[in-house]
Amino acid sequence: GQNIDQPTEMTATEGAIVQINCTYQTSGFNGLFWYQQHAGEAPTFLSYNVLDGLEEKGRFSSFLSRSKGYSYLLLKELQMKDSASYLCAPLSGGSYIPTFGRGTSLIVHP
Amino acid sequence: DTGVSQDPRHKITKRGQNVTFRCDPISEHNRLYWYRQTLGQGPEFLTYFQNEAQLEKSRLLSDRFSAERPKGSFSTLEIQRTEQGDSAMYLCASSPRSLFAGQGNYGYTFGSGTRLTVV
């Protein structure tokens, strides 16, 4: 099985930077996804990391350390619309089935 | 192709009734997944198809649940004798053979889901 741990809730101020951490344990490893999900909507793809290091995409960056079973999502210049749940989803080795954590609910306030 | 479509968007049913949901994946995607999501939780994997073959089923998928993908295109998920605990959002996702879908994106496009309420 897989264990995925991420904080349940975080709050931040508009314009600030927030880092959402995720630790995981998998049988082998085939990459890790981050998804954003607004209330009542489908998850949407943010990032995919398979190698160690930081991947930057606009205001969002994702970091991976395979040896530590650790990833984080960094959101810069927060906007109110970034209030959503952020889901960490690793892929086990040889698998094409993402397993999702319970998500981190991010609340951005003015 | 406009993405993954799910029908209906909402379904209210009485306990004990059967319900069926439909998912139309992105046409060139050969993999299709069903997930269930309850409030405050992440999506939980139910089952997975590669073309028409159902390759994996979660232990969450009781005997009352059955899924099909008869021609390797659309899929249906049926729940028989619904229970209140079945109330959830049922999400469908599809992905291509390769994880990389081009243009900096990776597979696993989700549909908007079917919200089931069992009363």
Interface residues (C-beta under 8 A of the other chain):
Chain A: G31 F33 E41 A42 P43 T44 F45 Y48 K57 L87 A89 Y96 I97 P98 T99 F100 G101 R102 G103
Chain B: R31 Y33 Y35 G40 Q41 G42 P43 E44 F45 Y48 E56 L91 S95 L99 G104 N105 Y106 Y108 T109 F110 G111 S112 G113
